[in-house]
């Protein structure tokens, strides 16, 4: 079991990679998103993006426009965030410029 911890600061409309597609059988066991900003609600999109194998790309939302209150943590388990890690990359997007979250991914 391994862990990936990241701090993400708001940059409206900018997506950041949380977990890159790999050529191994990796499973995301859980994902936590903690709003650590002092006074702003974090508005979060979480999505997977498939590596282009043709001229089209595929984007699938796991969470869209979720508001996470100050001091609140959202925890997703494998049934919420499970996807094919060989073909898809996991992204997060903060919808507000003034926001900050801590991320913890648990992987096996």
Sine and cosine of phi, psi and omega as CSV:
sin_phi,cos_phi,sin_psi,cos_psi,sin_omega,cos_omega
0.00,0.00,0.67,-0.74,0.02,-1.00
-0.75,-0.66,0.20,-0.98,-0.03,-1.00
-0.74,-0.67,0.57,-0.82,0.14,-0.99
-0.81,-0.59,0.83,-0.55,0.03,-1.00
-0.89,-0.45,0.71,-0.70,0.01,-1.00
-0.63,-0.78,0.52,-0.85,0.15,-0.99
-0.94,-0.34,0.81,-0.58,-0.04,-1.00
-0.88,-0.47,0.80,-0.60,0.06,-1.00
-0.96,-0.28,0.58,-0.81,-0.05,-1.00
-0.86,0.51,0.68,-0.73,0.10,-0.99
-0.48,-0.88,1.00,0.04,-0.21,-0.98
-0.68,0.73,0.84,-0.54,0.06,-1.00
0.99,0.12,0.00,1.00,-0.02,-1.00
-0.99,-0.15,0.78,-0.62,0.02,-1.00
-0.99,-0.15,0.59,-0.80,0.03,-1.00
-0.81,-0.58,0.63,-0.78,0.00,-1.00
-0.96,0.27,0.76,-0.65,0.13,-0.99
-0.99,-0.13,-0.65,0.76,0.00,-1.00
-0.52,-0.85,0.88,-0.47,-0.05,-1.00
-0.99,0.16,0.59,-0.81,0.07,-1.00
-0.82,0.57,0.69,-0.72,-0.06,-1.00
-0.78,-0.62,0.28,-0.96,0.03,-1.00
-0.99,-0.11,0.57,0.82,0.03,-1.00
-0.74,-0.67,0.25,-0.97,0.03,-1.00
-1.00,0.06,0.99,0.13,0.00,-1.00
-0.97,-0.24,0.61,-0.79,0.05,-1.00
-0.85,-0.53,0.72,-0.69,0.13,-0.99
-1.00,0.04,0.91,-0.42,-0.04,-1.00
-0.99,0.15,-0.60,0.80,0.04,-1.00
-0.35,-0.94,0.33,-0.94,0.01,-1.00
-0.59,-0.80,0.81,-0.58,0.08,-1.00
-0.89,-0.45,0.61,-0.79,0.04,-1.00
-0.80,-0.60,0.92,-0.39,-0.03,-1.00
-0.94,-0.35,0.82,-0.57,0.08,-1.00
-0.98,0.18,0.93,-0.36,-0.05,-1.00
-0.96,-0.29,0.13,0.99,0.02,-1.00
-0.95,0.32,0.49,-0.87,-0.08,-1.00
-0.95,0.30,-0.50,0.86,-0.11,-0.99
-0.55,-0.84,-0.02,1.00,-0.02,-1.00
-0.94,-0.33,0.65,-0.76,0.17,-0.99
-0.94,0.33,0.68,-0.74,0.05,-1.00
-1.00,-0.05,0.78,-0.63,0.09,-1.00
-0.96,-0.28,0.86,-0.50,-0.24,-0.97
-0.85,-0.53,0.66,-0.75,0.26,-0.97
-0.91,-0.42,0.69,-0.73,0.07,-1.00
-0.79,-0.62,0.82,-0.57,-0.05,-1.00
-0.53,-0.84,0.31,-0.95,0.11,-0.99
-0.92,-0.38,0.52,-0.85,-0.05,-1.00
-0.77,-0.64,0.82,-0.57,-0.03,-1.00
-0.99,0.12,0.66,-0.75,0.10,-0.99
-0.85,0.53,0.72,-0.69,-0.01,-1.00
-0.91,0.40,0.84,-0.54,0.08,-1.00
-0.95,-0.30,-0.24,0.97,0.08,-1.00
-0.71,-0.70,-0.30,-0.95,0.01,-1.00
-0.98,0.21,-0.13,0.99,0.01,-1.00
-0.97,-0.26,0.45,-0.89,0.08,-1.00
-0.89,-0.46,0.37,-0.93,-0.05,-1.00
-0.81,-0.58,0.81,-0.58,0.02,-1.00
-0.85,-0.53,0.80,-0.60,-0.03,-1.00
-0.79,-0.61,0.81,-0.58,-0.01,-1.00
-0.99,0.11,0.72,-0.69,0.17,-0.99
-1.00,-0.08,-0.67,0.74,0.09,-1.00
-0.72,-0.69,0.68,-0.73,0.05,-1.00
-0.74,-0.67,0.84,-0.55,0.06,-1.00
0.83,0.56,0.68,0.73,0.06,-1.00
-0.99,0.14,0.80,-0.60,0.07,-1.00
-1.00,-0.04,0.84,-0.54,0.03,-1.00
-0.92,-0.39,0.91,-0.42,-0.05,-1.00
-0.92,0.39,0.38,-0.93,0.04,-1.00
-0.81,0.59,0.73,-0.69,0.05,-1.00
0.97,0.23,0.16,0.99,-0.05,-1.00
-0.96,-0.29,0.57,-0.82,0.06,-1.00
-0.86,-0.51,0.72,-0.70,0.10,-1.00
-0.96,-0.27,0.77,-0.64,0.00,-1.00
-0.87,-0.49,0.81,-0.59,0.06,-1.00
-0.93,-0.37,0.68,-0.73,0.05,-1.00
-0.98,-0.18,-0.07,-1.00,-0.10,-1.00
-0.85,0.52,-0.56,0.83,0.00,-1.00
-0.94,0.34,-0.40,0.91,0.03,-1.00
-1.00,0.10,-0.60,0.80,-0.18,-0.98
-0.88,-0.47,0.19,0.98,0.00,-1.00
-0.93,0.36,0.71,-0.70,0.04,-1.00
-0.33,-0.94,0.14,-0.99,0.00,-1.00
-0.98,0.20,0.97,-0.22,-0.06,-1.00
-0.96,0.27,-0.17,0.98,0.07,-1.00
-0.98,0.20,-0.48,0.88,-0.12,-0.99
-0.93,-0.36,-0.33,0.94,-0.10,-0.99
-0.85,-0.52,0.53,-0.85,0.10,-0.99
-0.94,-0.33,0.67,-0.74,-0.03,-1.00
-1.00,-0.07,0.77,-0.63,-0.02,-1.00
-0.84,-0.55,0.44,-0.90,0.19,-0.98
-0.82,-0.58,0.53,-0.85,0.05,-1.00
-0.68,-0.74,0.81,-0.59,0.10,-0.99
-0.99,-0.10,0.79,-0.62,-0.13,-0.99
-1.00,0.08,-0.17,0.99,-0.01,-1.00
-0.90,-0.44,0.67,-0.74,0.02,-1.00
-0.90,0.43,-0.62,0.79,-0.03,-1.00
-0.99,-0.16,0.99,0.14,0.05,-1.00
-0.39,-0.92,0.37,-0.93,-0.01,-1.00
-0.43,-0.90,0.75,-0.67,0.01,-1.00
-0.74,-0.67,0.47,-0.88,0.19,-0.98
-0.97,-0.26,0.67,-0.74,-0.04,-1.00
-0.89,-0.45,0.65,-0.76,0.16,-0.99
-0.74,-0.67,0.88,-0.47,0.09,-1.00
-0.97,-0.24,0.75,-0.67,0.13,-0.99
-0.95,-0.31,0.85,-0.53,-0.07,-1.00
-0.81,-0.58,0.48,-0.88,0.10,-1.00
-0.78,-0.63,0.00,0.00,0.00,0.00
